[in-house]
Amino acid sequence: METCRLSSLIESSRQKEQIIGSYASIPSNISEGAERESNTSFLIFLTYSSSSCAELHTQLTFISKIHPELSLPTPILHSFRHFNPQHA
């Protein structure tokens, strides 16, 4: 939820939408993949989720560079960067 709180501090509506969209798609893709009938399909959705993690990481890194006053905690950035569906 820290990510959603952070998005409320950002002025650009496009950046907010990007952050909230990628944040929401992470668990959504995991959930959708879990309902699929094969492990292969599930792995595909975990890969989508991983891509959303990378997208969110990029957005948060970008925000932290242009808004250093927001001081994003490093653990938040690293938690999204190191998700790997191959090891899930």
N, C-alpha and C positions, 0 to 999 in steps of 0.2 A: 504494500500500500504506500510505501515511501515514494514509489515512482509516481503514483497518482497525485500525491500531495505536491511533489515537485512540479508536475505539469501545471498545477494551478498557479505557480509562481512565474510561469513562462508567458510572455506577452503574445508571441506569434501563434495564431490559431492553427496554422499548418503544422508547426512543430508539436503543439499539443496533440493534435489528431494523430500524428505519426507516432508519438510516444505511447499514447493510450492504445492505439490500434495494435502496435507490435506487442505491448504488454499483455493485452487481452488475448491475443492470438496464441500465446505460448501455452497456457493451460487448455484453451479451446482445441488446439490441434492434438494435444496429448489425449484429451477426453474423446475426441472423434476417432482417433486412431485406435484407442482401446476398445471401441465398439466394432471395429472391423473384424472380419472373420479369419484373417491370417496374420501371422507374425510379420510377413513381408509388408503388408499394408500398414500395420502398426509402425514398423520401422520407417516407412515413408512419411507418416505423420509426425514421428519424432524428429525426422530430418527437417520438416517444415517448422516445427517448434524451435529447433536449433537455429534455423535461419532467422526466425523472429527474435531469438536471443541476441544474435549477432547484430540485427538491425537496431534493437533497443540499446545495445552496448554502444553502437556507433552514435546514435542520437544523444545518449547521455554523455558520452565523451565530448561530442561537439558542443553540447550545452555547457559543460564544465569549462571548456576553453573560452567561450564567448561570454559566460556569466560566472566568473570565478567567485563572485560574492555568494553564490549558492552553495559553494563548497560541498560537492557530492562526496559522500564517504567512499573510499576506495573499495571496501567490501561489496558495495552495491554494483560497482562497475565490473569487478572481477567475477561476481557470481553469475552474471549473464554471459560473460566472455568464455567461460570454461565449460559450458554444458556441451556434452558430446553424446549424441544418441547411440553411437557405436558402443559406448560403455554403459549405457543405461540398462 
